[in-house]
Amino acid sequence: MELSRVSKKFLTSIPAGVRKVLGLEVGDILVWNVEGDKVIVRVMKNPVKALRGKYDDPSLTYEFVEEEADKLLMKEVRK
C-alpha cells in the first residue's frame, strides 16, 4: 500500500512505486472515477507524445482531423 498526503490546496504527489508500476510520464492524463467511497484512477498516456511521429502526412492538419471527427460524431448522433 502506498500513501500520500493532501495539501492545503488539495494537491498530492503520486508515490514513486505507483508511478513506476503505471509507467507514468510527464504529460500523461489521470482519469478519476468515484464509485461510492472509492476512487478509481486510470492513466491516459500523453496523446501528443503517443501520436508524435506516427503520421508523417502534411495533408493531415488539425482542421482536417477536426472535420473528420465532427462527421463521425454526427453519424453517431443520427443513429
C-alpha positions in Angstrom: 0.0 0.0 0.0 1.3 3.5 -0.9 0.3 6.7 0.9 0.3 10.4 0.1 -1.0 13.4 1.9 -3.4 16.0 0.5 -2.0 19.6 0.9 -4.0 22.8 1.9 -4.5 23.4 -1.9 -5.8 19.8 -2.3 -2.7 18.7 -4.2 -1.0 15.4 -3.6 2.1 13.5 -5.0 1.8 10.2 -6.7 4.2 7.8 -4.8 7.2 6.6 -6.8 6.1 3.0 -6.6 2.8 3.8 -8.2 4.4 5.9 -10.9 6.7 3.1 -11.7 4.0 0.4 -11.9 1.8 2.6 -14.0 4.6 3.8 -16.2 3.6 7.4 -15.6 5.3 10.1 -17.6 5.1 13.9 -17.7 2.0 14.9 -19.7 0.0 11.7 -19.0 -3.6 12.4 -18.0 -5.2 10.9 -15.0 -8.9 9.9 -15.3 -10.7 9.9 -12.0 -13.9 8.0 -11.3 -15.7 8.0 -7.9 -17.6 4.8 -7.1 -19.2 5.1 -3.7 -16.3 5.7 -1.2 -13.7 4.5 -3.7 -11.7 6.4 -6.3 -10.6 4.6 -9.4 -7.8 6.4 -11.3 -6.9 5.4 -14.8 -3.9 6.6 -16.9 -4.4 8.1 -20.3 -1.0 8.3 -22.0 0.0 11.7 -23.2 -1.9 11.9 -26.5 0.6 14.3 -28.2 3.6 12.2 -27.3 1.8 9.0 -28.3 1.0 10.3 -31.8 4.2 12.3 -32.4 6.0 10.9 -35.5 3.3 8.3 -36.3 1.7 10.3 -39.0 4.1 12.0 -41.4 1.5 13.3 -43.8 1.4 17.1 -44.5 -2.2 17.0 -45.5 -3.2 15.7 -42.1 -3.8 19.0 -40.5 -5.6 19.8 -37.2 -8.6 21.3 -39.2 -8.9 18.1 -41.4 -8.8 15.8 -38.4 -11.5 18.0 -36.5 -13.8 18.0 -39.6 -13.5 14.2 -39.9 -14.2 13.8 -36.2 -17.2 16.0 -36.4 -18.6 13.9 -39.4 -18.1 10.7 -37.3 -19.8 12.2 -34.3 -22.8 13.4 -36.4 -23.2 9.9 -37.9 -23.3 8.5 -34.3 -25.9 11.1 -33.2 -28.2 10.3 -36.1 -28.3 6.6 -35.1 
